[in-house]
């Protein structure tokens, strides 16, 4: 089961989220089990009144195997219990696509007298999902937080469940990571862009470029795509995004190519360096013509019987000062007055 959490800012309002969960055109069926659009609007007003940055918490969960409506509702209850949310104040909506159902749980950030818990929420929601899979006998889904989930389950005394989750942890392999965010996926869906297909194409282009940014940019341009610096330069300096020619966002470069931000910064610095110009090496004859007459003179050749005697220099004479009481040491011809 895949669980994704998104916090909706108060300034963004409720309309975009309501349009997605209540009026999604690609859904075969929409079932509202609890709440309404009016509840979402009222929760945003409460968050504004309390001066909160975020007004709504959207949790989408999609099981790998079919679950009944009652099982999906019970799972939403367990998510509320994990976050300490009021079960009576929730909006729960089920979508059906290709015969399978998934759920959307929306909670208010302001819980009557406190803010909804967000501490390690990604790990905690994945923990609830792993426990639900174990409870229903579904295959376990590997996630980024399996090691932390294992530790938390041991602390809770659930050692059998912890051992099952621990078996999912890869040895030496990179942690799983989403190639694009749920927000980017919804944007591209509304603009009729096949995001998974584009992601695969971009991954292939990155490998084809030999992981070189100049070649990658040229390949993107040939496919009608553009890579540029993102709009959040203040919070994420150096981050780049990939979008279509008409400005439709596909995702960030690091997410799509599975490149670490540190390695991407090194690639940017390498790309910014000026290209080395080829050095023009003059032939030997041309260099000889530029030499001075003295340096160009051929070396002197001595006869075989010549003897080289080192130059000997006589030591320089240093005068001495003699005391008047030792006149016997003076030159006899020196006049003394």
Residue pairs with C-beta under 8 A, 6 or more apart in sequence:
1 61
1 62
1 63
1 64
1 129
1 132
1 133
1 138
1 141
2 61
2 62
2 64
2 129
2 141
3 59
3 60
3 61
3 79
3 125
3 126
3 128
3 129
4 59
4 60
4 61
4 182
5 57
5 58
5 59
5 121
5 122
5 125
6 57
6 58
6 59
6 60
6 182
6 183
7 54
7 56
7 57
7 58
7 109
7 118
8 14
8 17
8 54
8 55
8 56
8 57
8 58
9 53
9 54
9 55
10 44
10 47
10 48
10 52
10 53
10 54
10 55
12 55
13 44
14 37
14 40
14 41
14 43
14 44
14 55
14 56
17 40
17 56
17 58
17 106
18 37
18 40
18 41
20 186
21 30
21 58
21 91
21 93
21 95
21 104
21 106
22 30
22 32
22 37
22 93
23 30
24 30
24 95
26 97
26 189
27 95
27 96
27 97
28 96
28 97
28 98
28 99
29 95
29 96
30 93
30 94
30 95
30 96
31 69
31 93
31 94
31 95
31 96
31 101
32 91
32 92
32 93
33 69
33 73
33 92
33 93
33 94
34 90
34 91
34 92
35 90
35 91
35 92
35 93
35 106
36 91
39 89
39 91
40 56
40 91
40 106
43 55
43 56
43 89
43 108
43 109
43 110
44 55
44 56
46 55
46 108
46 110
47 54
47 55
47 56
47 108
47 109
47 110
48 55
50 110
52 109
52 110
52 115
54 109
55 108
55 109
55 110
56 106
56 107
56 108
56 109
57 83
57 106
57 107
57 108
57 109
57 116
57 118
58 104
58 105
58 106
59 79
59 104
59 105
59 106
59 107
59 125
60 102
60 103
60 104
60 105
60 182
61 72
61 75
61 76
61 79
61 102
61 103
61 105
61 129
62 102
62 103
63 72
63 102
63 138
64 138
64 139
64 141
65 136
65 138
65 139
66 100
66 101
67 75
67 101
67 136
69 94
69 101
71 136
72 94
72 101
72 102
72 103
73 92
75 103
75 128
75 132
76 90
76 92
76 103
76 105
77 87
78 128
78 131
78 132
79 85
79 105
79 125
79 128
80 86
80 87
80 90
80 105
80 107
81 87
82 124
82 125
82 127
82 128
83 107
83 116
83 117
83 121
83 124
84 111
84 116
84 117
85 107
85 111
85 116
86 111
86 112
89 107
89 108
89 111
89 112
90 105
90 106
90 107
91 104
91 105
91 106
91 107
92 103
92 104
92 105
92 106
93 103
93 104
93 106
94 101
94 102
94 103
94 104
95 101
95 102
95 103
95 104
107 116
108 116
109 115
109 116
110 116
120 148
122 144
122 145
123 145
123 148
123 149
123 152
124 152
126 143
126 144
126 145
126 146
126 149
127 145
127 149
127 152
127 153
129 141
130 140
130 141
130 143
130 146
130 149
130 161
130 164
130 165
131 158
131 161
132 138
133 139
133 140
133 141
134 140
134 161
134 164
140 164
140 165
140 168
142 168
142 169
142 170
142 176
143 149
143 168
143 176
144 175
144 176
144 177
146 165
146 166
146 168
146 169
147 166
147 169
149 162
149 165
150 162
150 165
150 166
150 169
151 162
153 159
153 161
153 162
153 165
154 162
174 258
177 255
177 258
178 255
179 199
179 251
179 255
179 256
179 258
180 195
180 199
180 250
180 251
180 255
180 256
181 251
181 255
184 195
184 249
184 250
184 251
185 195
187 248
187 249
188 194
188 195
188 198
188 248
188 249
188 250
189 195
191 248
193 244
193 248
193 250
195 250
195 251
198 225
198 250
199 250
199 251
199 256
201 223
202 220
202 225
202 242
202 250
202 256
202 257
203 256
203 257
203 258
205 216
205 219
205 220
205 223
206 216
206 256
206 257
208 219
209 215
209 216
209 218
209 219
211 267
212 267
213 267
213 268
213 270
213 271
214 271
216 227
217 227
220 226
220 227
220 242
224 244
224 245
225 242
225 243
225 244
225 245
225 250
226 242
226 243
226 244
226 245
227 240
227 241
227 242
227 253
228 240
228 241
228 243
229 238
229 239
229 240
229 241
230 236
230 239
230 240
230 241
230 252
232 239
233 239
238 261
238 264
238 265
238 268
239 252
239 253
239 254
239 261
240 252
240 253
240 264
241 249
241 250
241 251
241 252
241 253
242 250
242 251
242 252
242 253
242 256
243 249
243 250
244 250
250 256
253 259
253 264
254 260
254 261
254 264
259 267
288 296
302 308
322 329
322 330
327 336
330 336
